[in-house]
Amino acid sequence: MTFNLQQLHAFTTIVESGSLGRAAELLHVTQPALSRSIKRLEDQLGTPLFERHSKGMQLTAIGETLLPHATLLLREADNAREEIDAMRGLAKGTIRVGAVASIATLVLPLAVSGVLARWPNLRVQIIEGVWDRLADSLLKQEIDLALSMAVPDTDEITAIADCCWEDLSYVVAALDHPLRNKANLCLADTLGLPWCLPPRGTGPFEHLERVFAEQGLGMPEIAVETRSITVLKSLVTRAGFLSWMAAPMYDTESAAGVFDTLPIAGLVGRRTLTAFRRRRGILPSPAVRLLEQLRLLTADRDNG
């Protein structure tokens, strides 16, 4: 079966906008013309894609099945156009990447700078978040690369084996935190004190859980859970909370004397970071260029 990209675009726009009228406005066509386009697609498939209601359009089971494939086909068509433009010397495409905070703070800016120095016509879209958000964005085609703490591959997402590196995480606290006055400070001394972390199930939470378990300790009581790095840093700086952060996340705060590593002897949280992509589909050329730059940077860090 051969799909018409214009019809697929009409289909996905209706899904995104929620109604025929709003989709027609976005596509700059009349509602009758848009209805005819969808009707031709439905006739080709031999089944309705939407249930029409007074308040909008709802996907049928067949429509739900078609949606991810339509999205992928449209994205691949965009990628093909970008590849052809690149071969004609008109490379303009968009790098769509997501990263956890520690990578977004240090490695990713360096990689983006290196790519744009060579291909100034490229543009970059970056989202920051913990792994579950990045994985969801990969599957929804919102990003093409995700940079995060290493996790097991899934049926739909796989790690890029030759683009990985390590960083270190520490317990952080304000410079006037009472624990800084304690001699022979150990991890057990942090139990019973207020902690703030990203939620359970995220990489930082599970990383800290392993660190405590390795020392024969249960997790401390986490008073505040948030995905906001700004909120975490404010709680540490202004409210006396402890937290767990990779070193690149707080180098600015450390240099400014805002908060820093808590001096717990011998406590270093080492973790592996890597790049991820969808298993299916072609990696767009702008993402390939970023990946090449990341490989260079991570190789330099490993050699250093």
Backbone hydrogen bonds, N-H to C=O, Kabsch-Sander energy under -0.5 kcal/mol:
donor,donor_aa,acceptor,acceptor_aa,energy
3,F,1,M,-0.5
5,L,3,F,-0.6
8,L,4,N,-2.2
9,H,5,L,-2.6
10,A,6,Q,-2.1
11,F,7,Q,-2.6
12,T,8,L,-2.7
13,T,9,H,-2.0
14,I,10,A,-2.0
15,V,11,F,-1.9
16,E,12,T,-2.5
17,S,13,T,-2.5
18,G,14,I,-2.5
23,A,19,S,-1.9
24,A,20,L,-2.5
25,E,21,G,-1.9
26,L,22,R,-2.2
27,L,23,A,-2.2
28,H,24,A,-0.9
29,V,24,A,-2.1
34,L,30,T,-2.2
35,S,31,Q,-2.8
36,R,32,P,-2.3
37,S,33,A,-1.9
38,I,34,L,-2.2
39,K,35,S,-2.4
40,R,36,R,-2.2
41,L,37,S,-1.7
42,E,38,I,-2.6
43,D,39,K,-2.7
44,Q,40,R,-2.1
45,L,41,L,-1.9
46,G,42,E,-1.9
47,T,42,E,-1.5
51,E,58,Q,-3.5
52,R,50,F,-0.6
53,H,56,G,-2.8
56,G,53,H,-1.2
57,M,18,G,-1.5
58,Q,51,E,-2.4
60,T,49,L,-2.1
64,E,60,T,-2.5
65,T,61,A,-1.7
66,L,62,I,-2.3
67,L,63,G,-2.0
69,H,65,T,-0.6
70,A,66,L,-2.8
71,T,67,L,-2.6
72,L,68,P,-2.1
73,L,69,H,-2.6
74,L,70,A,-2.3
75,R,71,T,-2.2
76,E,72,L,-2.7
77,A,73,L,-2.0
78,D,74,L,-2.0
79,N,75,R,-2.5
80,A,76,E,-2.4
81,R,77,A,-2.1
82,E,78,D,-2.3
83,E,79,N,-2.5
84,I,80,A,-2.4
85,D,81,R,-2.5
86,A,82,E,-2.3
87,M,83,E,-2.1
88,R,84,I,-1.4
89,G,86,A,-1.5
90,L,85,D,-3.8
95,I,123,R,-3.4
96,R,94,T,-0.6
97,V,95,I,-0.6
97,V,125,Q,-2.5
98,G,145,L,-2.2
99,A,127,I,-2.0
100,V,147,L,-2.0
103,I,100,V,-0.6
104,A,100,V,-2.6
105,T,101,A,-1.4
106,L,102,S,-1.1
108,L,103,I,-2.6
110,L,106,L,-1.5
111,A,107,V,-2.3
112,V,108,L,-2.9
113,S,109,P,-2.3
114,G,110,L,-2.0
115,V,111,A,-2.2
116,L,112,V,-2.7
117,A,113,S,-1.5
118,R,114,G,-0.9
118,R,115,V,-0.8
119,W,115,V,-2.8
122,L,119,W,-1.9
123,R,93,G,-1.9
125,Q,95,I,-3.4
127,I,97,V,-1.8
129,G,99,A,-1.7
133,R,130,V,-0.8
134,L,130,V,-1.9
135,A,131,W,-3.1
136,D,132,D,-1.8
137,S,133,R,-2.2
138,L,134,L,-2.2
139,L,135,A,-2.2
140,K,136,D,-1.8
141,Q,138,L,-1.4
142,E,137,S,-2.2
143,I,137,S,-1.2
144,D,96,R,-2.8
145,L,96,R,-1.3
146,A,276,F,-1.9
147,L,98,G,-2.5
148,S,146,A,-0.6
148,S,274,T,-2.4
150,A,272,T,-3.1
154,T,157,I,-2.8
158,T,277,R,-2.5
160,I,275,A,-3.1
161,A,159,A,-0.9
163,C,160,I,-2.0
165,W,273,L,-2.2
167,D,271,R,-1.8
169,S,269,G,-2.6
170,Y,245,M,-2.4
172,V,243,S,-2.6
173,A,260,D,-2.4
174,A,236,V,-0.5
175,L,258,V,-0.9
177,H,174,A,-1.7
180,R,177,H,-1.9
181,N,178,P,-1.9
182,K,179,L,-1.5
185,L,182,K,-0.6
189,D,186,C,-1.4
190,T,187,L,-2.0
191,L,188,A,-1.4
193,L,190,T,-1.5
195,W,221,E,-0.8
196,C,242,L,-2.3
197,L,224,V,-2.1
202,T,199,P,-1.8
206,E,202,T,-2.3
207,H,203,G,-2.6
208,L,204,P,-2.4
209,E,205,F,-2.3
210,R,206,E,-1.9
211,V,207,H,-2.0
212,F,208,L,-2.5
213,A,209,E,-2.2
214,E,210,R,-2.5
215,Q,211,V,-0.8
215,Q,212,F,-0.7
216,G,213,A,-2.0
217,L,212,F,-2.8
222,I,220,P,-0.5
223,A,195,W,-1.1
223,A,221,E,-0.9
224,V,195,W,-1.7
226,T,197,L,-1.9
229,I,227,R,-0.6
232,L,228,S,-2.1
233,K,229,I,-2.5
234,S,230,T,-2.0
235,L,231,V,-2.5
236,V,232,L,-2.0
237,T,233,K,-2.6
238,R,234,S,-3.1
239,A,234,S,-0.6
239,A,235,L,-1.3
240,G,236,V,-0.6
241,F,235,L,-1.9
242,L,194,P,-2.3
243,S,172,V,-1.6
245,M,170,Y,-2.2
247,A,168,L,-2.8
249,M,246,A,-1.8
250,Y,246,A,-0.6
250,Y,247,A,-1.3
251,D,248,P,-0.6
254,S,250,Y,-2.6
255,A,251,D,-2.5
256,A,252,T,-1.9
257,G,254,S,-1.2
258,V,253,E,-3.0
259,F,253,E,-0.5
260,D,173,A,-2.2
262,L,171,V,-3.4
264,I,262,L,-2.3
265,A,185,L,-0.9
265,A,263,P,-0.7
267,L,264,I,-2.0
268,V,266,G,-0.9
269,G,169,S,-2.5
270,R,268,V,-0.9
271,R,167,D,-2.1
273,L,165,W,-3.5
274,T,148,S,-3.0
275,A,160,I,-0.5
275,A,163,C,-1.4
276,F,146,A,-2.6
277,R,158,T,-2.2
279,R,156,E,-2.6
288,V,284,P,-2.1
289,R,285,S,-2.1
290,L,286,P,-1.7
291,L,287,A,-2.6
292,E,288,V,-2.5
293,Q,289,R,-1.7
294,L,290,L,-2.5
295,R,291,L,-2.4
296,L,292,E,-1.7
297,L,293,Q,-2.3
298,T,294,L,-3.0
299,A,295,R,-2.1
300,D,296,L,-2.0
301,R,297,L,-2.2
302,D,298,T,-2.3
303,N,299,A,-2.5
304,G,300,D,-1.9
